[in-house]
């Protein structure tokens, strides 16, 4: 079972399950999850090979969707599901393969398509940290030689006390092609879906809409002004407001 961080108490509204993106964790969603939990239970999970969840050599979207299904089944009733980037793809595969478990779906800044870029440079940067000697996050950041815009985010997964990354770098590196891709999944999800993207992001493009509509015929689209791919970090209040309106409608 995935590690789950719970916010709020169960109500008569469906609970919300949040799946983070690559290199993230449930803790990244603390502020938004707490605010959305004022009227429903919110469960943020560490995806496999991230955070406090188990490490596993298998890291593909059918496996990640099965993990999410296990969490929902343990709660005993369908849930609303929100996922960002990698988590968004896992949430889409869940909705397509187990539609009975999902009431409404929110997909943050990702489409059900394969992408041409890779996140290998981030793995290379993390591997440059000398875990045997590093004494501070500042020292680790200097060793990483990573993009200053991304380094603080990656460092959230560094456990200095245990001198290890909470990320399974070997599994993530081996699965990179699967992570940037999207599996062949039969069926479609006929429930309500919101594709919420950053205005300044290029992850969800007009040419993706035909594919999205084929899989999610009731999909709606919205963009958050002033936000990039990490839309929830760039504009948390705007994302919270849009998600609240969609889930409560």
N, C-alpha and C positions, 0 to 999 in steps of 0.2 A: 504494500500500500504506500502511496506517496505521502510524504510529510505534508501535513495540512495545518495552516494557521487560520483559526476561526475568529471571526469578528461578528459581534452582535448575537442576538438570540433568535431562535426559530419563531416565525410569525405565520399568519395565514397566507403570506406571499411566498412564491417559490424562492428557494435559496439561490444565490449566485455563486458560480464556480469560476475562478480566475486562473488562467494559465499564462505564465510569463513567457518571454522570448528567450532566444539563445543567449547563454552566459548570464541570465538573470536569476531571480529567485522570488519566492513569495513575499519576502520582506520589501522588495521594490514597490509593492502595491499597497503598503501599509496605510498611507494617507487616504487614498481613494477608497480602499476597502472599508476603512473605518467610517468614512462619511456615507458611503452607500449602505452601511449596515444599520442606519437609523430606522429603517423600515423593513428589513429582511436580514436573514443570516447570510453572511458572505464567507466563502471558503477560498482562500488563496493557497495554491499548492506549489511545492517545489517539484518541477518536472524531473523525470529520471536523469541521473547523472548531473544533477544540479542541487545546490543547497544541502539540506539534510536528508534528501531522498537517496535511495540505494543507487549504487553504481552498477551498471549492467553493460556488457559489451554490445548489446543490441540497442540501437538508437534510431528507430525509424518511426514514421507517422502511424502506421497500424499499431505498433507497440505503445506509443504515447497515447493514442486514442483509447486503447484498452485500459491503460492506467487511469485515465479520466473516467471511463465507464465504471471502473471498480469503485472509485470514490463516490460516484452518484448512487450506485447500487447499494453501497453501505449506508447511505442516508435514507434509502427506502422510497424515494419518489423522484420524479423528473426535476431537473433544475434548469435555470437560465445559465448559459455558459458564455464567457468572454475570454478571448485569447488574443495576445499580441504577437505578431511575427511568427516565430516557430510555434508558439502556443496557439496562435490563430489557425495555423495549418492543422495542428493536432485537433483543435476544436471542430474544424470543418470536417475532418475525417470521422470524428466521433458522430457528428450530426448526420453524415451521409451513411455511416455503417450501423449506427444505433439510434435512429431518429426518435424512438420511443423514450429515450432518456433526456431529450433536450426540448425545452419549451420554446425559448427564444435564444438566438445566437447573435453575439456581437463580435465582429472580426476587426481588429485594429491594425490597419496599415499593412495588409498582406493580401495576396490573391492566390487562388488555387492553381498556380502555374509554377513552372521551374524558372529559376533566376540564373543569370550567368555569372554573377559575382561570387566570391568566396569569403568566408570569415577566417581563413587560415592565418592571415597576418596577426590577428588577435591571439590565436593559439601560440604562434611563434613568439609573440611578445611575452606572454605569460611564462613560457618555457625559459625565457632568458633570466627570470628571477632565480637567484641562488637561494633555494629554500633552506639550505643548511646554515647560512650565515646572515641572511637578511634580518635586520633588527627593527625596521619601521616601514610603514606604508610609503613614506616619502622615499626611502631608500629603494623600496621595491619599484616604485614608479620610475625612478631614475634608471634602474636596471632594465625595465621593460622597453624603454625607448618607443613607447606607443604614442599614438595620436593623443594629445592632451585632452581632447574632447571626449575620448572613450576610456582613457586610463582610469579615472575615478570609478567609473561603472564597473570595470573589470576587477578592480581592487576590492570591491565589496565581497567578492568570493574568495579572498585570501584569508585564511585562518592563520594568523601569526603565532598564536599560542601552540598550535599543533604543527606549525610549519608545513602547511599543505594547502593546495587549492581545493575548495569544495566542489569544483568541477572535475568531471572525469575527462581530462584532456585527451587521453588515448582514444576513448570511445567516440568523443565528439569529432576528433580529427579523422578517424576512420569512417565516420558516418557523414562527412561534410557534403558529399554528393547527394545523399538522401535528404539532408536538412534543407539544402537550397532547391531541391526538386519538389515534386508533388506526385503521390502515387496514383495509379489507375484505380479509381474507386467507382463501382457501379452504383446506380440509384441516384436519388436526389432527396433534398430536404425541403419539405413543403411548408415549414413553419416560418415565422417572421425572422428576418436576418437584417442586421445593420452592418454595413461596411463603412467604418469610420476611419478616415485617412487624414494624414497631415497635408495641408495645402502645399507645403514645400517639398513633399516626398514624391518619389517617382516609382514607388512600389506598386501602386494600384493605378493603372493607366486606362484610358478609354478603350483600348483594344482588348482589355481583359474582361470587359463587361459581358460579352457574349458567352464566354466560358462560365462566368459567375452565374448568369441567369439560367444557363442550362442545368446547373447543379442546384441553384437556389433561386427558383422562379419568383419568389416574393422578396428578393433582396432589395434593400433601399441603400442609397449612397449619400454620404455627407462628408464634408471636409472641414477640418479645424484650421482656422486662419492662424498663421504664424507658427505652425507646428511642422516638424520634420517627421522622420520615421519613428522616433521615440515620442509619439504624439502625447501620450499620457504623462510623460515627464516634462515636455515642453509647455503644455497647456492643461494642467490637471483639472482645474475648475471647469473648463469648457468641456473636457471629456466626461467628467462626472455628470455635468448637467445634461449632456446629450444622451448618455447611457441611462440616466434616471428617467428621462422623458420616454425613451424607447421602451424600457422595461415596464414602466407603469401604465403605458397606453393600453 
